[in-house]
Structures are given as structure tokens and as C-alpha cells.
Amino acid sequence: MDVAAYLERLGLDRPATADITALRVLQERHLAAVPFENLSIHLGEPIVLDPGALFDKIVRRRRGGFCYELNGLFATLLRELGFDATLRSARVFGQDGVLGPPFDHAGIRVELDEPWLADVGFGRFSRFPLRLSATEAQADPDGEFLVLDAPYGDIDVLQDGKPQYRMEARERELADFTPTAWWQSTSSDSNFTKGPTCSLPTKHGRVTLAGDRLIVTTHGERQETRLSGDQEILDVYRKEFGIDLDRVPVRP
């Protein structure tokens, strides 16, 4: 991996030490610079869970991705920088509180003086890493997070009192997520095939482009604008997310 190029994508210099201070900066900058997006699905591009392919997409082509892509490549960067970082499978809680299937999400466990959860691939989630050994709520710019023990050594992560996902204790390889990534990118039952979305946090909220709807949230207030025409949509991708496309993503 060209670590210097990846760090340039994040606007960072190489950290001197692989510690929690560096991890906090890396996660915050990754979230701010690299969009959470599913555009490849709606552009007819394959989802390839290979570090080389992900580096080309996210760093060289300055795109984003969804959890397997973003956390898969970020974990590789962390290891290159000297962190003990491993992928974990997670099951996402639905709106009804029911757990989804295994490998529904990929998170990163980082071992420092104590274990930490790093995640740059879950959309609106914590801006900073979370202490996995913490028994108290952890304040973050995007909410209050609580980490709870779950059956079989798993861990539940709650945001503002609402369960987000249940993470396994077992270490996983990036290739382990390939079957579910394929399902997420092809099944009509997957949320990712229902329409293109691209999102980034901002200093005071979040900006999201969902199809032709531009959604800007500032200090908790939501403003939605319907864009008119392909060129206006392409201009927003370029201006808000730094993504230069030659055509508008459409539902497959």
C-alpha cells in the first residue's frame, strides 16, 4: 500500500506513534474525507473486496464505499501504521430491534492499552473510536454511545440508547465478507439496491445526496432540496463529496 498517498487523501501526515491520539485523528479525518456511498451498485461497477482494488477506488479515484470497503481498507492502513487492527463481523439491529444476519457489517477492533472500536463505514455513527472496555456512556459529537456485553462474548453498541449492531469477538478476514457484500449489492431485499446514496459529516451536521434529494442537516435542523436534472446532481457529487462522475447513478 502507498501509505503516503492514502494519508494525503485524508489530509494527514504520518503519525509518529500508533496510539489512541493518532487513531482518533485518523478516524475523524477518514469520516470527513471519504464518503459513505453505494454508487458502484448503481453504476454497474463490481464490489471487489481486495485491498489493491479498494485502494484504487478510494485513494486513486477518490471515491467512497460502504462498510466492507471502507473499514476493510482502513484496517489495512492501520496495520501499515503499526496498529494491531483486526476486522470483526457484526449483525445490525433493524428498526424493529431484530438482529440482521451475520456479516451484515464489518467493524474494526484495535488493541492498544485497552481494546477500541474503530468504524468509518456505518454512516452516521461515532466520530471517534469507542472504548470497548468502558462501562459508562461515551460522549461523541454524533451522540452518546454505550457498549454492552452480549451473549457468546459478543458486544452490543448503542447510540443514544438505540442498539446499532452486535459485534462478534472472533477475528475475520476481509474475504469472509465477500458473500454478504455480493448479496448487499445485488438483492432486491438489500437497502443498498433501493437507490444511490452518498453522505459525509460536516462540522455542524451532515450532507447526504439520496437519488435526486440533497439533504443538509445543520445543528439538528433538516433541509431537503429536490435537484433538477442530471447536471445539477453531478455538480453536487463533485462539490459536496469530491466525486467526479460522467453519469448519474441509477437504480439497477
N, C-alpha and C positions, 0 to 999 in steps of 0.2 A: 504494500500500500504506500502511496505517496502521501505521507503524513502531513508534509508541509502544504500540499495542495488542499487537503481536507481542512486543515486549520485555517487556511486562507479563506475557504468557503464560509467558515464560521467567524471570520474576522478576528482570529486569535493568534497569539504567539504560542510556541510550545511551552507547556507548564514545566517549571523546574522540578517539581515533585509531584508524584502521584498520591495526592492527599484529598481530603474532603473539600478543601477550599478550591482546588483545581476542578474537582468533579462538579461542584456547584456551578462554577463558571461555564464549564463545558456543556452541561445540560441546559442551562438558561440560554446560552448563545445558540445552541443547536435548535432549540424550540423557536427562537426568534428568527433564525436564518433559513431553516429548512421546513417547507410547508408539509402539513399533514394533508395528503391528497390521494385520490384514487383515479387519476386521469388516465393512466395507462389502460385501465379496463375499458374506458370509453374512447380510446384512440386506437384500439386493436393491437396494443403492444403486450407481449407476454410478460408475466411476472416471473423473474428469474432470481431465485434465492441463492446467488453466488456472489461472494464479496467483490470479485472483479466486475461483474455486471452491475452490481449496486453502486460501486464506486463510479463507474462510467455515468450512470444515470444521475446520481445525487450530487456528485462533485463536478465532473466534467460537463454534464449537460445542465447542471444547476436546477434539477427537478427536486421533488419531494417523494413521498411514498406513504404507504400505510405501515402498520406496526412491524410486520416481519421484515420489511425493507429497512425502515428507519432504525429500529433497535438492533437488527442484525448487523448493519454496517457500523452503528455507533459502538456496539460491543467490540467489534474488531478494532476500531480506533482506540478505545480504552485500553485494550490489551497491548497495542503497539506503544502506548504511552506509559506502560508499566503497571496498569491496574490489573487486579485479579477480578476479571469480569466474566460472568457466565450467563447464558440465556436460560430462562425459565418459561415453561408453559403456564398459561392462565386461562381460566374459564370466566367469561364475562357474565355479570348479572344482567338480566333483561329488565325492562320497565316493570314487569310483574314480580321481580325479585327471584325469578327462577334462573338457575345457572345454565349457561350455554355449554356447548361441547368442549372437550379437551382441545388444546392448541388453538383456541379461539383468539388468543392474544399472546404476544411474546414480550416478556419483560426482562430486565437485566438485574442480576444480583451482583453487587460489588463488595468484596471483602476488604475492609480497612481495619481499623482498631475494633470495629464492630460492623455487622452487615448493613448494607444500604440498598435501597431500591432506586435504580435509575430508569427513567422511562421517557423517551422522546417520541413515542409512537401511539399515544392514546387520545389524541385530540386535546380537548380541554381537560387538563389534569394538573398535577403539581409542577410548578416551575422549577423546583429544586428537588434534589434527591431526598428520600424519606428514610428515616432510621427504622430498620426492620425490628430492632430490639426495643423500641420505645413502647412504653405502656400508657403514655399520655398522648393527648391530641397534639398534632403538629401543625402550626400555623404556616400558611403559604399564601402568596399573592392571589392564587386561584382557589382558595378555600381552606377549610380545616380538615386535616387528614388523620385517620385513625387506623392503626394496624392491629389486627386481632388474630389470635390463634384460631385455626380451623381444624377439622378432622384430618387425620393421617399426616400431620406435620405441615399441612398447607397453611397459607396466610391469607386472610381477607383484608382488602384495602377499602376503606370507606372515605368518601368525600362529602363533607357537610352532612354527615350522618347517613348517607345513602351508600350501600355496598356497590363497588365498582367492578372488582374482579377478585377471584380466588387464585392465588399463585402457588404452584407446586414447589416442593422442596427439591425435587430431582433436577439435576442439570440436564440441559438439552443442547443438541447441535442445531445449527441453522437449517440443515437439510430435513430435520424432523418436522418442520413446519410446512414443507412443500405440499403435501396432500391437502391440508386445510387452506393454504394460500390459493391453490387451484380452485377449490370449492368456493372460496370467498369471491374469486374473480370471474366465476362462470355461472354459478347457480342463481336462478331467479328468486330463490329464498334468501339470498345474501343481501344485506343492506348496501353493500358496495356496488352492486349491479343496478340499483334502482335509479341512479343518477350521479353525474360528476359532482365532486365537492373538493374544495381547496381551502385551507384555513391556516391562519397564523395568529399567535397572540400579539397584542400591541401593548404599549406602555400602560394604557388605561382600560384595556378590554380585549377585543378580538375582532378580526375581519375574516369573513367567510364568503366565498362565491359558490353557491349551490345552483348548478344549471345556469339560469339567467338571472338569479336573485343575488344581489350584493347585500350582505347582512353585516352591519357595523355595530358593535356593542361598545359603548363608552360609559364607564362608571355605572354599569348595570342597566343603562338605557339602550334599547334595541331599535335600530333604524334599518328598514328594509327598502331597497330600491330595485325595481324591475328594469333590467337593461334591455335596450332595443337594438337588435341586430348583432351579427357575428363580430363585426369590427369593434364594437364597444366592449363585448365580452373579452376578446383577445387583448384589448388595451388594458383591461382590469387585471387580467392574468399577468401582464408584463409590469404594470405599475405597482400593484399591491404585493405580488408574490415573486417577481423577478423571473417568471416563466415565459419564455418566448415560444409560442406555438404557431404553426402555419394553418391550423384549422381548429374549429371549436369541437371539444369532446362532446359526443352524443351518446345516449343510452344504446347499448348494443341490442 
